[in-house]
Amino acid sequence: MKKLFAGLLLSISLILCFVILFIVYYSYKDYTNYFYSQHGALHIISERPDSTPGKYWITLGNSSGFNVECGLQTPLDSTKRYPAIILLGGKATGKYAIDYALDIDNVIILALDYPYEPRQRYNFWTIVRDIPAVRKALIDMVPSSMIALNYLHKRKDVDTTKIVMLGYSFGAPFVPVVSALDRRIDVAAMVYGGGELTSLIRHNVARFEGAFLSEFVGRLGGLLLKPIEPMRYADKISPTPLIMINGADDEQIPRYNTEIFFNAAKEPKNIVWLESKHVNPNNPELTRKIIATLKEELRRMGSL
């Protein structure tokens, strides 16, 4: 009986060691070649007009088998060339983030959907079960963004010297890696975002769950998402200008996470603090304040 128990314990230990080594290896490996190889040649699979003039729902694909669902908002006059924004919104908005782009005129906005639908609530087992799908979906947002760039470069109404990569909240961590790897980005803009994913995840899980789960999810999430960790790319965004807009009372993005990222980034860069909590699509007043601030910063840089 003792030998059986010892053998079982040894087997479990070996499996755990293998899993840990597997996770560490695939977390610390350089994914640059993967990101470049996956964005492939562009195919426009479908383009469906909305009832709102200038709004479309688009499915982009490529030769690597990627499909990207997007929302597109364009000015009505298609004879001119406009600045463009690739928009990565909150986890609940995705491609519908174009519906919250208030008071923006004469700009083309392309909002990307996320290929993973988050659950309303998580527990230990649902986290473990969803890990592979979540990790793949988040890492694949990088080549998906490059596909979006390919699409904008093919449009005759886009001024390709004025393309802004904008991520807010859930979408903010993707901005550094895409901007660092693809020099077609004219301005990198992070709104209510920061770096060091381990502590960010831990902080937000701790707001709703116990200390054990937050520590486990924070460490595991930070390790699994190492390939897109903003801190890995902070100093590589330059010479592309970086704009950061953050809330002084943000309950989801601690000031520490914002400042550690901003301090690691190189010039040119600028950060603006607003007196607010976290961005919320149901708070149009804050949305208008953020957009007005962003427009002011982009005008100062000559991108609008």
Contacts in CASP RR format, 6 or more apart in sequence:
PFRMAT RR
TARGET T0000
AUTHOR 0000-0000-0000
METHOD contacts of the structure
MODEL  1
MKKLFAGLLLSISLILCFVILFIVYYSYKDYTNYFYSQHGALHIISERPD
STPGKYWITLGNSSGFNVECGLQTPLDSTKRYPAIILLGGKATGKYAIDY
ALDIDNVIILALDYPYEPRQRYNFWTIVRDIPAVRKALIDMVPSSMIALN
YLHKRKDVDTTKIVMLGYSFGAPFVPVVSALDRRIDVAAMVYGGGELTSL
IRHNVARFEGAFLSEFVGRLGGLLLKPIEPMRYADKISPTPLIMINGADD
EQIPRYNTEIFFNAAKEPKNIVWLESKHVNPNNPELTRKIIATLKEELRR
MGSL
23 220 0 8 1.000
23 223 0 8 1.000
23 224 0 8 1.000
24 223 0 8 1.000
27 222 0 8 1.000
27 223 0 8 1.000
27 224 0 8 1.000
27 225 0 8 1.000
27 226 0 8 1.000
27 227 0 8 1.000
28 226 0 8 1.000
29 227 0 8 1.000
31 139 0 8 1.000
31 142 0 8 1.000
31 227 0 8 1.000
32 181 0 8 1.000
34 143 0 8 1.000
35 142 0 8 1.000
35 143 0 8 1.000
35 146 0 8 1.000
35 177 0 8 1.000
35 181 0 8 1.000
36 146 0 8 1.000
36 181 0 8 1.000
37 64 0 8 1.000
38 64 0 8 1.000
38 66 0 8 1.000
38 140 0 8 1.000
38 143 0 8 1.000
39 62 0 8 1.000
39 64 0 8 1.000
39 66 0 8 1.000
39 143 0 8 1.000
39 144 0 8 1.000
39 146 0 8 1.000
39 147 0 8 1.000
39 150 0 8 1.000
40 62 0 8 1.000
40 63 0 8 1.000
40 64 0 8 1.000
40 66 0 8 1.000
40 143 0 8 1.000
40 147 0 8 1.000
40 150 0 8 1.000
41 62 0 8 1.000
41 63 0 8 1.000
42 60 0 8 1.000
42 61 0 8 1.000
42 62 0 8 1.000
42 147 0 8 1.000
42 150 0 8 1.000
42 151 0 8 1.000
42 154 0 8 1.000
43 60 0 8 1.000
43 61 0 8 1.000
43 62 0 8 1.000
43 63 0 8 1.000
44 58 0 8 1.000
44 59 0 8 1.000
44 60 0 8 1.000
44 61 0 8 1.000
44 151 0 8 1.000
45 59 0 8 1.000
45 60 0 8 1.000
45 61 0 8 1.000
45 67 0 8 1.000
46 58 0 8 1.000
46 59 0 8 1.000
47 56 0 8 1.000
47 57 0 8 1.000
47 58 0 8 1.000
48 56 0 8 1.000
48 57 0 8 1.000
48 58 0 8 1.000
49 55 0 8 1.000
49 56 0 8 1.000
50 56 0 8 1.000
50 57 0 8 1.000
53 76 0 8 1.000
54 72 0 8 1.000
54 73 0 8 1.000
54 74 0 8 1.000
54 75 0 8 1.000
54 76 0 8 1.000
55 71 0 8 1.000
55 72 0 8 1.000
55 73 0 8 1.000
55 74 0 8 1.000
55 98 0 8 1.000
56 71 0 8 1.000
56 72 0 8 1.000
56 74 0 8 1.000
57 69 0 8 1.000
57 70 0 8 1.000
57 71 0 8 1.000
57 72 0 8 1.000
57 95 0 8 1.000
58 69 0 8 1.000
58 70 0 8 1.000
58 71 0 8 1.000
58 72 0 8 1.000
58 110 0 8 1.000
58 151 0 8 1.000
59 67 0 8 1.000
59 68 0 8 1.000
59 69 0 8 1.000
59 70 0 8 1.000
60 66 0 8 1.000
60 67 0 8 1.000
60 68 0 8 1.000
60 70 0 8 1.000
60 147 0 8 1.000
60 148 0 8 1.000
60 151 0 8 1.000
61 67 0 8 1.000
61 68 0 8 1.000
61 147 0 8 1.000
62 147 0 8 1.000
62 150 0 8 1.000
64 143 0 8 1.000
66 140 0 8 1.000
66 143 0 8 1.000
66 144 0 8 1.000
66 147 0 8 1.000
68 112 0 8 1.000
68 113 0 8 1.000
68 144 0 8 1.000
68 147 0 8 1.000
68 148 0 8 1.000
69 95 0 8 1.000
69 112 0 8 1.000
69 113 0 8 1.000
70 95 0 8 1.000
70 110 0 8 1.000
70 111 0 8 1.000
70 112 0 8 1.000
70 113 0 8 1.000
70 148 0 8 1.000
70 151 0 8 1.000
71 95 0 8 1.000
71 96 0 8 1.000
71 98 0 8 1.000
71 110 0 8 1.000
71 111 0 8 1.000
71 112 0 8 1.000
71 113 0 8 1.000
72 98 0 8 1.000
72 108 0 8 1.000
72 109 0 8 1.000
72 110 0 8 1.000
72 111 0 8 1.000
73 98 0 8 1.000
73 101 0 8 1.000
73 108 0 8 1.000
73 109 0 8 1.000
73 111 0 8 1.000
74 82 0 8 1.000
74 108 0 8 1.000
74 157 0 8 1.000
75 82 0 8 1.000
75 105 0 8 1.000
75 106 0 8 1.000
75 107 0 8 1.000
75 108 0 8 1.000
75 157 0 8 1.000
78 156 0 8 1.000
78 157 0 8 1.000
79 157 0 8 1.000
80 157 0 8 1.000
81 156 0 8 1.000
81 157 0 8 1.000
81 158 0 8 1.000
81 159 0 8 1.000
82 106 0 8 1.000
82 107 0 8 1.000
82 108 0 8 1.000
82 157 0 8 1.000
82 158 0 8 1.000
82 159 0 8 1.000
83 106 0 8 1.000
83 107 0 8 1.000
83 108 0 8 1.000
83 159 0 8 1.000
83 162 0 8 1.000
83 163 0 8 1.000
83 164 0 8 1.000
83 298 0 8 1.000
83 303 0 8 1.000
83 304 0 8 1.000
84 107 0 8 1.000
84 108 0 8 1.000
84 109 0 8 1.000
84 110 0 8 1.000
84 152 0 8 1.000
84 155 0 8 1.000
84 158 0 8 1.000
84 159 0 8 1.000
84 160 0 8 1.000
84 162 0 8 1.000
84 163 0 8 1.000
84 164 0 8 1.000
85 107 0 8 1.000
85 108 0 8 1.000
85 109 0 8 1.000
85 110 0 8 1.000
85 163 0 8 1.000
85 164 0 8 1.000
85 166 0 8 1.000
86 110 0 8 1.000
86 112 0 8 1.000
86 145 0 8 1.000
86 148 0 8 1.000
86 149 0 8 1.000
86 152 0 8 1.000
86 163 0 8 1.000
86 164 0 8 1.000
86 165 0 8 1.000
86 166 0 8 1.000
87 97 0 8 1.000
87 98 0 8 1.000
87 101 0 8 1.000
87 109 0 8 1.000
87 110 0 8 1.000
87 111 0 8 1.000
87 112 0 8 1.000
87 166 0 8 1.000
87 167 0 8 1.000
88 94 0 8 1.000
88 97 0 8 1.000
88 111 0 8 1.000
88 112 0 8 1.000
88 141 0 8 1.000
88 145 0 8 1.000
88 165 0 8 1.000
88 166 0 8 1.000
88 167 0 8 1.000
88 168 0 8 1.000
88 170 0 8 1.000
88 171 0 8 1.000
88 172 0 8 1.000
88 174 0 8 1.000
88 175 0 8 1.000
89 97 0 8 1.000
89 111 0 8 1.000
89 167 0 8 1.000
89 168 0 8 1.000
89 169 0 8 1.000
89 170 0 8 1.000
89 171 0 8 1.000
90 97 0 8 1.000
90 168 0 8 1.000
90 169 0 8 1.000
90 170 0 8 1.000
90 171 0 8 1.000
90 281 0 8 1.000
91 114 0 8 1.000
91 118 0 8 1.000
91 169 0 8 1.000
91 170 0 8 1.000
92 118 0 8 1.000
92 281 0 8 1.000
93 99 0 8 1.000
93 100 0 8 1.000
93 111 0 8 1.000
93 281 0 8 1.000
94 111 0 8 1.000
94 112 0 8 1.000
94 113 0 8 1.000
94 114 0 8 1.000
95 111 0 8 1.000
95 112 0 8 1.000
95 113 0 8 1.000
96 111 0 8 1.000
97 111 0 8 1.000
97 281 0 8 1.000
98 109 0 8 1.000
98 111 0 8 1.000
100 281 0 8 1.000
100 284 0 8 1.000
100 287 0 8 1.000
101 109 0 8 1.000
101 291 0 8 1.000
102 284 0 8 1.000
102 287 0 8 1.000
102 288 0 8 1.000
102 291 0 8 1.000
103 288 0 8 1.000
103 291 0 8 1.000
103 292 0 8 1.000
104 291 0 8 1.000
104 295 0 8 1.000
107 304 0 8 1.000
108 152 0 8 1.000
108 155 0 8 1.000
108 157 0 8 1.000
108 158 0 8 1.000
110 148 0 8 1.000
110 151 0 8 1.000
110 152 0 8 1.000
112 141 0 8 1.000
112 144 0 8 1.000
112 145 0 8 1.000
112 148 0 8 1.000
114 137 0 8 1.000
114 141 0 8 1.000
114 170 0 8 1.000
115 137 0 8 1.000
115 140 0 8 1.000
115 141 0 8 1.000
115 144 0 8 1.000
116 130 0 8 1.000
116 133 0 8 1.000
116 134 0 8 1.000
116 137 0 8 1.000
116 138 0 8 1.000
119 126 0 8 1.000
119 130 0 8 1.000
122 130 0 8 1.000
122 209 0 8 1.000
122 217 0 8 1.000
123 213 0 8 1.000
124 213 0 8 1.000
124 216 0 8 1.000
127 217 0 8 1.000
127 220 0 8 1.000
131 220 0 8 1.000
131 224 0 8 1.000
135 224 0 8 1.000
135 225 0 8 1.000
138 225 0 8 1.000
138 228 0 8 1.000
139 225 0 8 1.000
139 227 0 8 1.000
139 228 0 8 1.000
141 174 0 8 1.000
141 228 0 8 1.000
142 174 0 8 1.000
142 177 0 8 1.000
142 178 0 8 1.000
142 181 0 8 1.000
142 228 0 8 1.000
145 165 0 8 1.000
145 174 0 8 1.000
145 178 0 8 1.000
145 182 0 8 1.000
146 178 0 8 1.000
146 181 0 8 1.000
146 182 0 8 1.000
149 163 0 8 1.000
149 182 0 8 1.000
149 184 0 8 1.000
149 185 0 8 1.000
152 158 0 8 1.000
152 160 0 8 1.000
152 163 0 8 1.000
153 160 0 8 1.000
153 184 0 8 1.000
160 184 0 8 1.000
161 186 0 8 1.000
162 186 0 8 1.000
162 302 0 8 1.000
162 303 0 8 1.000
162 304 0 8 1.000
163 184 0 8 1.000
163 185 0 8 1.000
163 186 0 8 1.000
163 187 0 8 1.000
164 185 0 8 1.000
164 186 0 8 1.000
164 187 0 8 1.000
164 188 0 8 1.000
164 189 0 8 1.000
164 298 0 8 1.000
164 303 0 8 1.000
165 175 0 8 1.000
165 178 0 8 1.000
165 179 0 8 1.000
165 185 0 8 1.000
165 187 0 8 1.000
165 188 0 8 1.000
165 189 0 8 1.000
166 175 0 8 1.000
166 189 0 8 1.000
166 191 0 8 1.000
166 294 0 8 1.000
167 174 0 8 1.000
167 175 0 8 1.000
167 189 0 8 1.000
167 190 0 8 1.000
167 191 0 8 1.000
168 190 0 8 1.000
168 191 0 8 1.000
168 192 0 8 1.000
168 193 0 8 1.000
168 279 0 8 1.000
168 290 0 8 1.000
169 191 0 8 1.000
169 192 0 8 1.000
169 193 0 8 1.000
169 252 0 8 1.000
169 278 0 8 1.000
169 279 0 8 1.000
172 190 0 8 1.000
172 191 0 8 1.000
172 192 0 8 1.000
172 193 0 8 1.000
172 194 0 8 1.000
172 230 0 8 1.000
173 193 0 8 1.000
173 194 0 8 1.000
173 195 0 8 1.000
173 197 0 8 1.000
173 225 0 8 1.000
173 228 0 8 1.000
173 229 0 8 1.000
173 230 0 8 1.000
174 228 0 8 1.000
175 188 0 8 1.000
175 189 0 8 1.000
175 190 0 8 1.000
175 230 0 8 1.000
176 188 0 8 1.000
176 190 0 8 1.000
176 230 0 8 1.000
176 232 0 8 1.000
176 233 0 8 1.000
176 234 0 8 1.000
176 236 0 8 1.000
176 237 0 8 1.000
176 261 0 8 1.000
177 227 0 8 1.000
177 228 0 8 1.000
177 230 0 8 1.000
177 232 0 8 1.000
177 233 0 8 1.000
178 185 0 8 1.000
179 185 0 8 1.000
179 188 0 8 1.000
179 233 0 8 1.000
179 237 0 8 1.000
179 240 0 8 1.000
179 242 0 8 1.000
180 233 0 8 1.000
180 236 0 8 1.000
180 237 0 8 1.000
181 233 0 8 1.000
183 240 0 8 1.000
185 240 0 8 1.000
186 240 0 8 1.000
186 241 0 8 1.000
186 303 0 8 1.000
187 240 0 8 1.000
187 241 0 8 1.000
187 242 0 8 1.000
187 243 0 8 1.000
187 298 0 8 1.000
187 301 0 8 1.000
187 303 0 8 1.000
188 237 0 8 1.000
188 240 0 8 1.000
188 241 0 8 1.000
188 242 0 8 1.000
188 243 0 8 1.000
189 242 0 8 1.000
189 243 0 8 1.000
189 244 0 8 1.000
189 245 0 8 1.000
189 294 0 8 1.000
189 297 0 8 1.000
189 298 0 8 1.000
190 242 0 8 1.000
190 243 0 8 1.000
190 244 0 8 1.000
190 245 0 8 1.000
190 261 0 8 1.000
191 244 0 8 1.000
191 245 0 8 1.000
191 246 0 8 1.000
191 279 0 8 1.000
191 290 0 8 1.000
191 294 0 8 1.000
192 245 0 8 1.000
192 246 0 8 1.000
192 247 0 8 1.000
192 250 0 8 1.000
192 252 0 8 1.000
192 253 0 8 1.000
192 278 0 8 1.000
192 279 0 8 1.000
193 244 0 8 1.000
193 246 0 8 1.000
193 253 0 8 1.000
193 257 0 8 1.000
193 258 0 8 1.000
193 261 0 8 1.000
194 200 0 8 1.000
194 230 0 8 1.000
194 244 0 8 1.000
194 246 0 8 1.000
194 253 0 8 1.000
194 257 0 8 1.000
194 258 0 8 1.000
194 260 0 8 1.000
194 261 0 8 1.000
194 262 0 8 1.000
195 229 0 8 1.000
195 230 0 8 1.000
195 231 0 8 1.000
195 234 0 8 1.000
195 257 0 8 1.000
195 258 0 8 1.000
195 260 0 8 1.000
195 261 0 8 1.000
196 229 0 8 1.000
196 230 0 8 1.000
196 231 0 8 1.000
196 257 0 8 1.000
196 260 0 8 1.000
196 261 0 8 1.000
197 218 0 8 1.000
197 221 0 8 1.000
197 222 0 8 1.000
197 225 0 8 1.000
197 229 0 8 1.000
197 230 0 8 1.000
198 218 0 8 1.000
198 219 0 8 1.000
198 221 0 8 1.000
198 222 0 8 1.000
198 223 0 8 1.000
199 218 0 8 1.000
199 254 0 8 1.000
199 256 0 8 1.000
199 257 0 8 1.000
200 253 0 8 1.000
200 254 0 8 1.000
200 257 0 8 1.000
201 217 0 8 1.000
201 218 0 8 1.000
201 221 0 8 1.000
201 222 0 8 1.000
202 214 0 8 1.000
202 215 0 8 1.000
202 217 0 8 1.000
202 218 0 8 1.000
202 219 0 8 1.000
203 214 0 8 1.000
203 252 0 8 1.000
203 254 0 8 1.000
203 257 0 8 1.000
204 252 0 8 1.000
205 213 0 8 1.000
205 214 0 8 1.000
205 217 0 8 1.000
205 218 0 8 1.000
206 214 0 8 1.000
207 251 0 8 1.000
207 252 0 8 1.000
209 217 0 8 1.000
222 229 0 8 1.000
226 232 0 8 1.000
230 261 0 8 1.000
231 260 0 8 1.000
231 261 0 8 1.000
231 264 0 8 1.000
234 261 0 8 1.000
234 264 0 8 1.000
234 265 0 8 1.000
235 264 0 8 1.000
235 265 0 8 1.000
235 266 0 8 1.000
237 265 0 8 1.000
237 266 0 8 1.000
238 265 0 8 1.000
238 266 0 8 1.000
238 267 0 8 1.000
238 268 0 8 1.000
238 269 0 8 1.000
239 268 0 8 1.000
241 268 0 8 1.000
241 269 0 8 1.000
241 270 0 8 1.000
241 301 0 8 1.000
242 262 0 8 1.000
242 265 0 8 1.000
242 268 0 8 1.000
242 269 0 8 1.000
242 270 0 8 1.000
243 269 0 8 1.000
243 270 0 8 1.000
243 271 0 8 1.000
243 272 0 8 1.000
243 294 0 8 1.000
243 297 0 8 1.000
243 298 0 8 1.000
243 301 0 8 1.000
244 258 0 8 1.000
244 261 0 8 1.000
244 262 0 8 1.000
244 269 0 8 1.000
244 270 0 8 1.000
244 271 0 8 1.000
244 272 0 8 1.000
245 271 0 8 1.000
245 272 0 8 1.000
245 274 0 8 1.000
245 290 0 8 1.000
245 293 0 8 1.000
245 294 0 8 1.000
245 297 0 8 1.000
246 253 0 8 1.000
246 255 0 8 1.000
246 258 0 8 1.000
246 271 0 8 1.000
246 272 0 8 1.000
246 273 0 8 1.000
246 274 0 8 1.000
247 253 0 8 1.000
247 273 0 8 1.000
247 274 0 8 1.000
247 275 0 8 1.000
247 276 0 8 1.000
247 277 0 8 1.000
247 278 0 8 1.000
248 255 0 8 1.000
248 273 0 8 1.000
248 274 0 8 1.000
248 275 0 8 1.000
248 276 0 8 1.000
249 275 0 8 1.000
249 276 0 8 1.000
249 277 0 8 1.000
250 258 0 8 1.000
250 276 0 8 1.000
250 277 0 8 1.000
250 278 0 8 1.000
251 277 0 8 1.000
251 278 0 8 1.000
252 278 0 8 1.000
253 278 0 8 1.000
258 271 0 8 1.000
262 269 0 8 1.000
262 271 0 8 1.000
270 297 0 8 1.000
272 293 0 8 1.000
272 297 0 8 1.000
274 286 0 8 1.000
274 289 0 8 1.000
274 290 0 8 1.000
274 293 0 8 1.000
276 286 0 8 1.000
276 289 0 8 1.000
279 286 0 8 1.000
279 287 0 8 1.000
279 290 0 8 1.000
280 286 0 8 1.000
281 287 0 8 1.000
295 304 0 8 1.000
298 304 0 8 1.000
END
